[in-house]
Amino acid sequence: MSSKRDKIKSRALEILSTNPDGIRFSDLVNKIKEENPEYPHGTVTGSLWNIDATIPEKVIKVSRGLFKLKQFADTSSPLEPISIIVDISAKIKEEDFYEPFAEWITNDLEECTKAIPLGGSKFRDKWGTPDVIGIREPKKSDIIQYPTEIISAEIKTDTVGLITAFGQACSYKIFSHKSYIVVPNTSLQEDVDRLDSLAMIFGIGLILFDNSNKKNPKFEIRVRASKHEPDMFYVNKYIKIIADDLF
């Protein structure tokens, strides 16, 4: 059994060596099972679930269920995503996704009854302007007439500076009942996992999308935003600027 476990770990190291950005536990198990169907599932999972603890000099766990070789710890291939970003940005602009997202959050996610693209410096404030902002109002047919809610979103088409984008989404909570951050589904898994955890802690919504296809971005909800009460002084300050377009 020990020899089989050693072979499993050895193969796992080989697989990790070809995945500098890391590989998830389930994918690692599935790959080894595909190559060695005769191995009992329990033996494979038992050999790998704590591989970062059994081979700490070679393997680290960068986030929940995501393993990476220690030699790649500080080399998350930053140049590769940047080269992709440059290529995409030459054809597709971030603004191209504002309208599609406004439609999606209204018709698919149904968080808003109306949403509009914004962006730029519409609020003329160093705290920033949401890329998309919407409202949720009760219908006349609703028996319970709830108060109007403001929903804001920050959209990023590149995979760098995600923590800055998250900070912007947090700042929108001062005048929004719900705030979302929308990031490419090509973002590093480690970054997505961190955003996932931060989103749940701060009540920010997290949405992934295909930043290479403006016609069909395939928006996908990862974490739904939690509702909170904003500061009504700032609600009135900012919404006054766009009231004619939003209401």
Secondary structure as UniProt FT lines:
FT   HELIX           2..17
FT   TURN            20..21
FT   STRAND          23..24
FT   HELIX           25..35
FT   TURN            37..38
FT   HELIX           41..48
FT   TURN            49..50
FT   HELIX           51..54
FT   TURN            56..58
FT   STRAND          59..63
FT   TURN            64..65
FT   STRAND          66..69
FT   HELIX           70..72
FT   TURN            73..74
FT   HELIX           79..89
FT   TURN            90..91
FT   HELIX           94..97
FT   HELIX           98..107
FT   STRAND          114..117
FT   TURN            120..123
FT   TURN            126..127
FT   STRAND          132..136
FT   TURN            140..141
FT   STRAND          149..155
FT   HELIX           162..171
FT   HELIX           172..174
FT   STRAND          178..184
FT   TURN            185..186
FT   HELIX           189..202
FT   STRAND          205..209
FT   TURN            211..212
FT   STRAND          220..223
FT   HELIX           232..246
//
